[in-house]
Amino acid sequence: MIKEITCIGCPMGCRITAELDGDKILSIEGFTCNIGKKYAQEELTVPTRMVTALMHICGTDQPLSVKTSKPIEKSKIFDCLKEISNHYVMRPVHIGEVVIKNVCGTSVDIVATRDVE
């Protein structure tokens, strides 16, 4: 099977073509740097994404912006968002503070992206 993806590792946006045999990568072509090659290998085997969301703050209608501390598997994004929506945070919160540890049983934390006094 042939699969085409666009690299998002740098501004070049290379069109990468990969030949697959089931889950096995037979060849990767079209990348212009090692970032593209690495991106394609990860995207074709275990794709990951950073997750950003809004979280409830107790005592206010204004939400807290949060993100994952590192990318999580793409298949866990909706579970991650559901867990975030089920949590509330107490003020004060500071940028970079962990508000949920080990989200969805991963080794990834949810961290605040702004201060709330």
VMD Tcl script that builds the backbone (N, CA, C; Angstrom):
set m [mol new atoms 351]
animate dup $m
set s [atomselect $m all]
$s set {name element resname resid chain x y z} {
  {N N MET 1 A 0.847 -1.171 0.000}
  {CA C MET 1 A 0.000 0.000 0.000}
  {C C MET 1 A 0.898 1.242 0.000}
  {N N ILE 2 A 0.483 2.239 -0.740}
  {CA C ILE 2 A 1.195 3.513 -0.805}
  {C C ILE 2 A 0.417 4.540 0.017}
  {N N LYS 3 A 1.123 5.275 0.861}
  {CA C LYS 3 A 0.488 6.307 1.678}
  {C C LYS 3 A 1.265 7.606 1.496}
  {N N GLU 4 A 0.511 8.713 1.315}
  {CA C GLU 4 A 1.126 10.031 1.173}
  {C C GLU 4 A 0.765 10.888 2.375}
  {N N ILE 5 A 1.768 11.591 2.911}
  {CA C ILE 5 A 1.548 12.511 4.017}
  {C C ILE 5 A 2.331 13.793 3.757}
  {N N THR 6 A 1.907 14.865 4.400}
  {CA C THR 6 A 2.631 16.122 4.321}
  {C C THR 6 A 3.345 16.324 5.641}
  {N N CYS 7 A 4.637 16.525 5.571}
  {CA C CYS 7 A 5.440 16.707 6.775}
  {C C CYS 7 A 5.121 18.057 7.419}
  {N N ILE 8 A 4.989 18.072 8.748}
  {CA C ILE 8 A 4.788 19.317 9.487}
  {C C ILE 8 A 5.973 19.600 10.413}
  {N N GLY 9 A 7.094 18.927 10.166}
  {CA C GLY 9 A 8.280 19.080 11.010}
  {C C GLY 9 A 9.007 20.392 10.818}
  {N N CYS 10 A 8.847 21.013 9.672}
  {CA C CYS 10 A 9.475 22.307 9.398}
  {C C CYS 10 A 8.614 23.035 8.359}
  {N N PRO 11 A 8.936 24.277 8.041}
  {CA C PRO 11 A 8.110 25.040 7.090}
  {C C PRO 11 A 8.118 24.537 5.640}
  {N N MET 12 A 8.998 23.621 5.295}
  {CA C MET 12 A 9.068 23.133 3.911}
  {C C MET 12 A 7.791 22.405 3.487}
  {N N GLY 13 A 7.162 21.660 4.383}
  {CA C GLY 13 A 5.924 20.944 4.054}
  {C C GLY 13 A 6.109 19.896 2.972}
  {N N CYS 14 A 7.143 19.103 3.083}
  {CA C CYS 14 A 7.433 18.087 2.069}
  {C C CYS 14 A 6.296 17.079 1.936}
  {N N ARG 15 A 6.020 16.693 0.682}
  {CA C ARG 15 A 5.061 15.618 0.408}
  {C C ARG 15 A 5.848 14.318 0.462}
  {N N ILE 16 A 5.545 13.503 1.442}
  {CA C ILE 16 A 6.274 12.260 1.652}
  {C C ILE 16 A 5.405 11.090 1.208}
  {N N THR 17 A 6.019 10.175 0.477}
  {CA C THR 17 A 5.351 8.965 0.026}
  {C C THR 17 A 6.008 7.780 0.703}
  {N N ALA 18 A 5.177 6.932 1.275}
  {CA C ALA 18 A 5.694 5.736 1.945}
  {C C ALA 18 A 5.011 4.502 1.385}
  {N N GLU 19 A 5.785 3.451 1.257}
  {CA C GLU 19 A 5.238 2.163 0.846}
  {C C GLU 19 A 5.178 1.285 2.084}
  {N N LEU 20 A 3.987 0.725 2.330}
  {CA C LEU 20 A 3.765 -0.079 3.527}
  {C C LEU 20 A 3.355 -1.492 3.161}
  {N N ASP 21 A 3.745 -2.423 4.003}
  {CA C ASP 21 A 3.267 -3.799 3.920}
  {C C ASP 21 A 2.662 -4.096 5.288}
  {N N GLY 22 A 1.353 -3.849 5.417}
  {CA C GLY 22 A 0.709 -3.953 6.725}
  {C C GLY 22 A 1.201 -2.811 7.607}
  {N N ASP 23 A 1.816 -3.151 8.738}
  {CA C ASP 23 A 2.379 -2.146 9.642}
  {C C ASP 23 A 3.856 -1.884 9.376}
  {N N LYS 24 A 4.440 -2.621 8.457}
  {CA C LYS 24 A 5.867 -2.507 8.171}
  {C C LYS 24 A 6.112 -1.472 7.075}
  {N N ILE 25 A 7.045 -0.541 7.333}
  {CA C ILE 25 A 7.422 0.481 6.352}
  {C C ILE 25 A 8.494 -0.105 5.437}
  {N N LEU 26 A 8.183 -0.157 4.139}
  {CA C LEU 26 A 9.149 -0.688 3.175}
  {C C LEU 26 A 10.063 0.408 2.643}
  {N N SER 27 A 9.484 1.609 2.393}
  {CA C SER 27 A 10.301 2.714 1.889}
  {C C SER 27 A 9.628 4.041 2.212}
  {N N ILE 28 A 10.454 5.070 2.334}
  {CA C ILE 28 A 9.971 6.437 2.551}
  {C C ILE 28 A 10.737 7.334 1.589}
  {N N GLU 29 A 9.993 8.153 0.814}
  {CA C GLU 29 A 10.619 9.052 -0.154}
  {C C GLU 29 A 9.962 10.423 -0.094}
  {N N GLY 30 A 10.699 11.448 -0.520}
  {CA C GLY 30 A 10.148 12.787 -0.643}
  {C C GLY 30 A 10.533 13.746 0.460}
  {N N PHE 31 A 11.181 13.269 1.512}
  {CA C PHE 31 A 11.615 14.165 2.583}
  {C C PHE 31 A 12.934 14.822 2.183}
  {N N THR 32 A 13.147 16.047 2.654}
  {CA C THR 32 A 14.391 16.742 2.319}
  {C C THR 32 A 15.339 16.854 3.507}
  {N N CYS 33 A 14.882 16.406 4.692}
  {CA C CYS 33 A 15.749 16.442 5.873}
  {C C CYS 33 A 15.401 15.273 6.787}
  {N N ASN 34 A 16.244 15.040 7.773}
  {CA C ASN 34 A 16.005 13.932 8.699}
  {C C ASN 34 A 14.776 14.155 9.573}
  {N N ILE 35 A 14.380 15.420 9.781}
  {CA C ILE 35 A 13.161 15.711 10.533}
  {C C ILE 35 A 11.969 15.089 9.800}
  {N N GLY 36 A 11.941 15.237 8.478}
  {CA C GLY 36 A 10.864 14.668 7.671}
  {C C GLY 36 A 10.841 13.158 7.718}
  {N N LYS 37 A 11.999 12.551 7.658}
  {CA C LYS 37 A 12.076 11.088 7.717}
  {C C LYS 37 A 11.559 10.590 9.069}
  {N N LYS 38 A 12.006 11.233 10.145}
  {CA C LYS 38 A 11.569 10.842 11.492}
  {C C LYS 38 A 10.059 11.067 11.652}
  {N N TYR 39 A 9.572 12.231 11.179}
  {CA C TYR 39 A 8.145 12.530 11.261}
  {C C TYR 39 A 7.329 11.439 10.553}
  {N N ALA 40 A 7.735 11.075 9.354}
  {CA C ALA 40 A 7.010 10.065 8.578}
  {C C ALA 40 A 7.008 8.720 9.297}
  {N N GLN 41 A 8.144 8.314 9.828}
  {CA C GLN 41 A 8.215 7.034 10.540}
  {C C GLN 41 A 7.261 7.023 11.734}
  {N N GLU 42 A 7.252 8.112 12.513}
  {CA C GLU 42 A 6.366 8.189 13.677}
  {C C GLU 42 A 4.898 8.262 13.254}
  {N N GLU 43 A 4.614 9.067 12.239}
  {CA C GLU 43 A 3.228 9.248 11.778}
  {C C GLU 43 A 2.652 7.945 11.229}
  {N N LEU 44 A 3.482 7.125 10.637}
  {CA C LEU 44 A 3.017 5.874 10.043}
  {C C LEU 44 A 2.948 4.726 11.043}
  {N N THR 45 A 3.634 4.849 12.167}
  {CA C THR 45 A 3.619 3.763 13.148}
  {C C THR 45 A 2.770 4.115 14.367}
  {N N VAL 46 A 3.140 5.178 15.093}
  {CA C VAL 46 A 2.381 5.603 16.278}
  {C C VAL 46 A 2.263 7.126 16.230}
  {N N PRO 47 A 1.232 7.654 15.552}
  {CA C PRO 47 A 1.098 9.105 15.449}
  {C C PRO 47 A 0.779 9.733 16.809}
  {N N THR 48 A 1.406 10.869 17.087}
  {CA C THR 48 A 1.181 11.584 18.343}
  {C C THR 48 A 0.840 13.036 18.057}
  {N N ARG 49 A 0.175 13.670 19.026}
  {CA C ARG 49 A -0.190 15.070 18.901}
  {C C ARG 49 A -0.144 15.733 20.267}
  {N N MET 50 A 0.166 17.024 20.279}
  {CA C MET 50 A -0.019 17.843 21.474}
  {C C MET 50 A -1.514 18.119 21.561}
  {N N VAL 51 A -2.035 18.192 22.769}
  {CA C VAL 51 A -3.454 18.488 22.965}
  {C C VAL 51 A -3.560 19.800 23.732}
  {N N THR 52 A -4.391 20.698 23.240}
  {CA C THR 52 A -4.697 21.935 23.952}
  {C C THR 52 A -6.191 21.952 24.222}
  {N N ALA 53 A -6.565 22.523 25.357}
  {CA C ALA 53 A -7.982 22.531 25.733}
  {C C ALA 53 A -8.236 23.635 26.747}
  {N N LEU 54 A -9.493 23.765 27.128}
  {CA C LEU 54 A -9.907 24.685 28.181}
  {C C LEU 54 A -10.435 23.861 29.340}
  {N N MET 55 A -10.120 24.293 30.554}
  {CA C MET 55 A -10.493 23.566 31.758}
  {C C MET 55 A -11.285 24.475 32.679}
  {N N HIS 56 A -12.227 23.906 33.414}
  {CA C HIS 56 A -13.052 24.661 34.356}
  {C C HIS 56 A -12.217 25.145 35.549}
  {N N ILE 57 A -12.484 26.388 35.994}
  {CA C ILE 57 A -11.875 26.933 37.205}
  {C C ILE 57 A -13.005 27.152 38.209}
  {N N CYS 58 A -12.829 26.642 39.412}
  {CA C CYS 58 A -13.854 26.821 40.453}
  {C C CYS 58 A -14.037 28.301 40.757}
  {N N GLY 59 A -15.298 28.729 40.832}
  {CA C GLY 59 A -15.627 30.083 41.235}
  {C C GLY 59 A -15.603 31.131 40.140}
  {N N THR 60 A -15.449 30.714 38.892}
  {CA C THR 60 A -15.447 31.669 37.792}
  {C C THR 60 A -15.951 30.992 36.518}
  {N N ASP 61 A -16.492 31.791 35.618}
  {CA C ASP 61 A -16.925 31.271 34.318}
  {C C ASP 61 A -15.786 31.267 33.312}
  {N N GLN 62 A -14.698 31.944 33.658}
  {CA C GLN 62 A -13.556 32.038 32.745}
  {C C GLN 62 A -12.755 30.733 32.793}
  {N N PRO 63 A -12.496 30.101 31.653}
  {CA C PRO 63 A -11.755 28.839 31.649}
  {C C PRO 63 A -10.248 29.049 31.730}
  {N N LEU 64 A -9.559 27.968 32.059}
  {CA C LEU 64 A -8.099 27.939 32.084}
  {C C LEU 64 A -7.613 27.220 30.838}
  {N N SER 65 A -6.689 27.819 30.101}
  {CA C SER 65 A -6.111 27.129 28.949}
  {C C SER 65 A -5.032 26.163 29.454}
  {N N VAL 66 A -5.073 24.938 28.911}
  {CA C VAL 66 A -4.136 23.892 29.313}
  {C C VAL 66 A -3.614 23.168 28.083}
  {N N LYS 67 A -2.542 22.397 28.278}
  {CA C LYS 67 A -1.991 21.578 27.199}
  {C C LYS 67 A -1.312 20.358 27.792}
  {N N THR 68 A -1.040 19.383 26.943}
  {CA C THR 68 A -0.277 18.226 27.381}
  {C C THR 68 A 1.194 18.623 27.509}
  {N N SER 69 A 1.893 17.980 28.448}
  {CA C SER 69 A 3.310 18.300 28.665}
  {C C SER 69 A 4.188 17.772 27.530}
  {N N LYS 70 A 3.681 16.799 26.797}
  {CA C LYS 70 A 4.342 16.274 25.595}
  {C C LYS 70 A 3.273 15.606 24.744}
  {N N PRO 71 A 3.576 15.283 23.513}
  {CA C PRO 71 A 2.552 14.678 22.651}
  {C C PRO 71 A 2.051 13.348 23.195}
  {N N ILE 72 A 0.769 13.064 22.941}
  {CA C ILE 72 A 0.179 11.774 23.303}
  {C C ILE 72 A -0.242 11.056 22.035}
  {N N GLU 73 A -0.469 9.756 22.167}
  {CA C GLU 73 A -0.916 8.986 21.007}
  {C C GLU 73 A -2.227 9.557 20.487}
  {N N LYS 74 A -2.327 9.669 19.190}
  {CA C LYS 74 A -3.506 10.249 18.550}
  {C C LYS 74 A -4.786 9.517 18.957}
  {N N SER 75 A -4.689 8.231 19.187}
  {CA C SER 75 A -5.861 7.433 19.557}
  {C C SER 75 A -6.397 7.779 20.944}
  {N N LYS 76 A -5.622 8.498 21.756}
  {CA C LYS 76 A -6.045 8.838 23.120}
  {C C LYS 76 A -6.523 10.289 23.261}
  {N N ILE 77 A -6.573 11.027 22.175}
  {CA C ILE 77 A -6.930 12.446 22.247}
  {C C ILE 77 A -8.319 12.650 22.841}
  {N N PHE 78 A -9.328 11.940 22.365}
  {CA C PHE 78 A -10.687 12.166 22.856}
  {C C PHE 78 A -10.844 11.748 24.316}
  {N N ASP 79 A -10.166 10.687 24.735}
  {CA C ASP 79 A -10.181 10.293 26.146}
  {C C ASP 79 A -9.525 11.371 27.006}
  {N N CYS 80 A -8.449 11.938 26.499}
  {CA C CYS 80 A -7.744 13.015 27.200}
  {C C CYS 80 A -8.665 14.232 27.361}
  {N N LEU 81 A -9.335 14.624 26.293}
  {CA C LEU 81 A -10.246 15.770 26.349}
  {C C LEU 81 A -11.401 15.524 27.317}
  {N N LYS 82 A -11.895 14.297 27.350}
  {CA C LYS 82 A -12.977 13.957 28.266}
  {C C LYS 82 A -12.505 14.072 29.717}
  {N N GLU 83 A -11.303 13.575 29.994}
  {CA C GLU 83 A -10.763 13.666 31.356}
  {C C GLU 83 A -10.562 15.124 31.773}
  {N N ILE 84 A -10.075 15.950 30.858}
  {CA C ILE 84 A -9.893 17.376 31.155}
  {C C ILE 84 A -11.241 18.014 31.470}
  {N N SER 85 A -12.270 17.692 30.694}
  {CA C SER 85 A -13.578 18.317 30.899}
  {C C SER 85 A -14.234 17.879 32.208}
  {N N ASN 86 A -13.810 16.769 32.764}
  {CA C ASN 86 A -14.366 16.269 34.021}
  {C C ASN 86 A -13.636 16.802 35.258}
  {N N HIS 87 A -12.604 17.619 35.066}
  {CA C HIS 87 A -11.835 18.160 36.184}
  {C C HIS 87 A -12.073 19.656 36.356}
  {N N TYR 88 A -11.946 20.109 37.584}
  {CA C TYR 88 A -11.969 21.533 37.925}
  {C C TYR 88 A -10.660 21.843 38.620}
  {N N VAL 89 A -10.204 23.076 38.484}
  {CA C VAL 89 A -8.975 23.497 39.136}
  {C C VAL 89 A -9.307 24.647 40.089}
  {N N MET 90 A -8.592 24.716 41.200}
  {CA C MET 90 A -8.768 25.792 42.182}
  {C C MET 90 A -7.744 26.889 41.914}
  {N N ARG 91 A -8.153 28.143 42.127}
  {CA C ARG 91 A -7.233 29.268 42.000}
  {C C ARG 91 A -6.375 29.358 43.254}
  {N N PRO 92 A -5.209 29.908 43.220}
  {CA C PRO 92 A -4.490 30.386 42.041}
  {C C PRO 92 A -3.824 29.238 41.276}
  {N N VAL 93 A -3.620 29.466 39.992}
  {CA C VAL 93 A -2.927 28.527 39.119}
  {C C VAL 93 A -1.846 29.310 38.393}
  {N N HIS 94 A -0.680 28.708 38.263}
  {CA C HIS 94 A 0.435 29.389 37.605}
  {C C HIS 94 A 0.857 28.653 36.341}
  {N N ILE 95 A 1.313 29.414 35.381}
  {CA C ILE 95 A 1.742 28.848 34.107}
  {C C ILE 95 A 2.760 27.735 34.343}
  {N N GLY 96 A 2.571 26.617 33.666}
  {CA C GLY 96 A 3.461 25.469 33.805}
  {C C GLY 96 A 3.084 24.521 34.934}
  {N N GLU 97 A 2.119 24.901 35.768}
  {CA C GLU 97 A 1.695 24.057 36.885}
  {C C GLU 97 A 0.938 22.833 36.366}
  {N N VAL 98 A 1.256 21.676 36.925}
  {CA C VAL 98 A 0.563 20.445 36.550}
  {C C VAL 98 A -0.810 20.456 37.206}
  {N N VAL 99 A -1.852 20.357 36.393}
  {CA C VAL 99 A -3.221 20.356 36.915}
  {C C VAL 99 A -3.853 18.964 36.872}
  {N N ILE 100 A -3.352 18.088 36.016}
  {CA C ILE 100 A -3.741 16.675 36.001}
  {C C ILE 100 A -2.481 15.863 35.736}
  {N N LYS 101 A -2.166 14.952 36.646}
  {CA C LYS 101 A -1.004 14.077 36.456}
  {C C LYS 101 A -1.421 12.822 35.701}
  {N N ASN 102 A -0.525 12.339 34.868}
  {CA C ASN 102 A -0.690 11.040 34.233}
  {C C ASN 102 A -2.050 10.897 33.556}
  {N N VAL 103 A -2.397 11.837 32.692}
  {CA C VAL 103 A -3.709 11.844 32.044}
  {C C VAL 103 A -3.939 10.543 31.272}
  {N N CYS 104 A -5.084 9.966 31.440}
  {CA C CYS 104 A -5.502 8.736 30.744}
  {C C CYS 104 A -4.525 7.572 30.926}
  {N N GLY 105 A -3.836 7.548 32.052}
  {CA C GLY 105 A -2.898 6.464 32.309}
  {C C GLY 105 A -1.618 6.537 31.504}
  {N N THR 106 A -1.369 7.674 30.880}
  {CA C THR 106 A -0.119 7.857 30.137}
  {C C THR 106 A 0.907 8.459 31.094}
  {N N SER 107 A 2.087 8.706 30.624}
  {CA C SER 107 A 3.094 9.381 31.449}
  {C C SER 107 A 3.073 10.884 31.184}
  {N N VAL 108 A 1.992 11.372 30.602}
  {CA C VAL 108 A 1.869 12.773 30.197}
  {C C VAL 108 A 0.980 13.521 31.185}
  {N N ASP 109 A 1.394 14.743 31.537}
  {CA C ASP 109 A 0.624 15.586 32.441}
  {C C ASP 109 A -0.100 16.672 31.660}
  {N N ILE 110 A -1.148 17.225 32.271}
  {CA C ILE 110 A -1.836 18.400 31.733}
  {C C ILE 110 A -1.332 19.590 32.534}
  {N N VAL 111 A -0.836 20.617 31.826}
  {CA C VAL 111 A -0.249 21.791 32.483}
  {C C VAL 111 A -0.995 23.065 32.075}
  {N N ALA 112 A -1.019 24.023 33.009}
  {CA C ALA 112 A -1.646 25.313 32.754}
  {C C ALA 112 A -0.761 26.116 31.790}
  {N N THR 113 A -1.414 26.872 30.916}
  {CA C THR 113 A -0.656 27.687 29.972}
  {C C THR 113 A -0.772 29.192 30.275}
  {N N ARG 114 A -1.391 29.520 31.418}
  {CA C ARG 114 A -1.456 30.913 31.844}
  {C C ARG 114 A -1.674 30.970 33.347}
  {N N ASP 115 A -1.432 32.128 33.919}
  {CA C ASP 115 A -1.655 32.382 35.334}
  {C C ASP 115 A -3.092 32.791 35.578}
  {N N VAL 116 A -3.666 32.309 36.683}
  {CA C VAL 116 A -4.996 32.748 37.120}
  {C C VAL 116 A -4.898 32.981 38.614}
  {N N GLU 117 A -5.141 34.219 39.030}
  {CA C GLU 117 A -5.067 34.548 40.461}
  {C C GLU 117 A -6.418 34.394 41.113}
}
mol reanalyze $m
mol bondsrecalc $m
mol representation Tube
mol addrep $m
